[in-house]
Amino acid sequence: MSRPTLTLDDVRRMAADVGLTGFSEAHLQELLDATRVSLERRGKLKSERLGYADEPAHVFSLNDGGMR
Protein backbone atom coordinates (compact mmCIF):
# COMPACT_ATOMS: atom_id res chain seq x y z
CA MET A 1 0.00 0.00 0.00
CA SER A 2 1.49 3.36 -0.97
CA ARG A 3 1.16 6.32 1.30
CA PRO A 4 0.36 9.84 0.11
CA THR A 5 3.33 11.94 -0.91
CA LEU A 6 4.13 14.81 1.42
CA THR A 7 4.50 18.10 -0.45
CA LEU A 8 6.12 21.43 0.29
CA ASP A 9 2.63 22.95 0.63
CA ASP A 10 1.76 20.30 3.24
CA VAL A 11 4.87 21.17 5.25
CA ARG A 12 4.18 24.90 4.87
CA ARG A 13 0.69 24.36 6.36
CA MET A 14 2.06 22.15 9.15
CA ALA A 15 4.68 24.76 10.05
CA ALA A 16 2.09 27.54 10.04
CA ASP A 17 -0.21 25.45 12.27
CA VAL A 18 2.46 25.41 14.99
CA GLY A 19 3.45 29.05 14.53
CA LEU A 20 6.58 28.61 12.42
CA THR A 21 5.64 31.31 9.93
CA GLY A 22 9.10 32.84 9.52
CA PHE A 23 10.65 29.90 7.70
CA SER A 24 12.32 30.60 4.37
CA GLU A 25 11.75 28.33 1.38
CA ALA A 26 15.11 26.69 2.13
CA HIS A 27 14.03 26.00 5.73
CA LEU A 28 10.74 24.54 4.53
CA GLN A 29 12.59 22.28 2.08
CA GLU A 30 14.86 21.04 4.89
CA LEU A 31 11.81 20.38 7.06
CA LEU A 32 10.17 18.49 4.19
CA ASP A 33 13.26 16.34 3.66
CA ALA A 34 13.59 15.59 7.39
CA THR A 35 9.90 14.77 7.71
CA ARG A 36 10.01 12.40 4.75
CA VAL A 37 13.01 10.57 6.23
CA SER A 38 11.31 10.40 9.63
CA LEU A 39 8.11 8.96 8.15
CA GLU A 40 10.08 6.41 6.13
CA ARG A 41 12.05 5.25 9.17
CA ARG A 42 8.94 5.14 11.34
CA GLY A 43 7.24 3.02 8.70
CA LYS A 44 10.03 0.44 8.91
CA LEU A 45 10.01 0.27 12.72
CA LYS A 46 8.23 -2.79 14.11
CA SER A 47 6.50 -0.81 16.82
CA GLU A 48 3.82 -3.35 17.71
CA ARG A 49 6.30 -5.05 20.04
CA LEU A 50 7.55 -1.85 21.68
CA GLY A 51 6.37 -0.78 25.11
CA TYR A 52 6.81 2.34 27.19
CA ALA A 53 10.06 0.99 28.62
CA ASP A 54 11.54 1.02 25.11
CA GLU A 55 11.27 4.81 24.84
CA PRO A 56 14.59 6.63 25.18
CA ALA A 57 15.01 8.38 28.50
CA HIS A 58 16.46 11.86 28.47
CA VAL A 59 17.81 12.87 31.87
CA PHE A 60 18.87 16.40 32.61
CA SER A 61 20.49 17.71 35.76
CA LEU A 62 22.17 20.86 36.96
CA ASN A 63 25.57 20.70 38.54
CA ASP A 64 26.72 23.03 41.33
CA GLY A 65 27.35 25.76 38.76
CA GLY A 66 23.75 25.67 37.60
CA MET A 67 20.76 27.76 38.57
CA ARG A 68 19.70 27.87 42.22
C-alpha positions in Angstrom: 0.0 0.0 0.0 1.5 3.4 -1.0 1.2 6.3 1.3 0.4 9.8 0.1 3.3 11.9 -0.9 4.1 14.8 1.4 4.5 18.1 -0.5 6.1 21.4 0.3 2.6 23.0 0.6 1.8 20.3 3.2 4.9 21.2 5.2 4.2 24.9 4.9 0.7 24.4 6.4 2.1 22.2 9.1 4.7 24.8 10.0 2.1 27.5 10.0 -0.2 25.5 12.3 2.5 25.4 15.0 3.4 29.0 14.5 6.6 28.6 12.4 5.6 31.3 9.9 9.1 32.8 9.5 10.7 29.9 7.7 12.3 30.6 4.4 11.7 28.3 1.4 15.1 26.7 2.1 14.0 26.0 5.7 10.7 24.5 4.5 12.6 22.3 2.1 14.9 21.0 4.9 11.8 20.4 7.1 10.2 18.5 4.2 13.3 16.3 3.7 13.6 15.6 7.4 9.9 14.8 7.7 10.0 12.4 4.8 13.0 10.6 6.2 11.3 10.4 9.6 8.1 9.0 8.2 10.1 6.4 6.1 12.1 5.3 9.2 8.9 5.1 11.3 7.2 3.0 8.7 10.0 0.4 8.9 10.0 0.3 12.7 8.2 -2.8 14.1 6.5 -0.8 16.8 3.8 -3.4 17.7 6.3 -5.0 20.0 7.6 -1.9 21.7 6.4 -0.8 25.1 6.8 2.3 27.2 10.1 1.0 28.6 11.5 1.0 25.1 11.3 4.8 24.8 14.6 6.6 25.2 15.0 8.4 28.5 16.5 11.9 28.5 17.8 12.9 31.9 18.9 16.4 32.6 20.5 17.7 35.8 22.2 20.9 37.0 25.6 20.7 38.5 26.7 23.0 41.3 27.4 25.8 38.8 23.7 25.7 37.6 20.8 27.8 38.6 19.7 27.9 42.2 
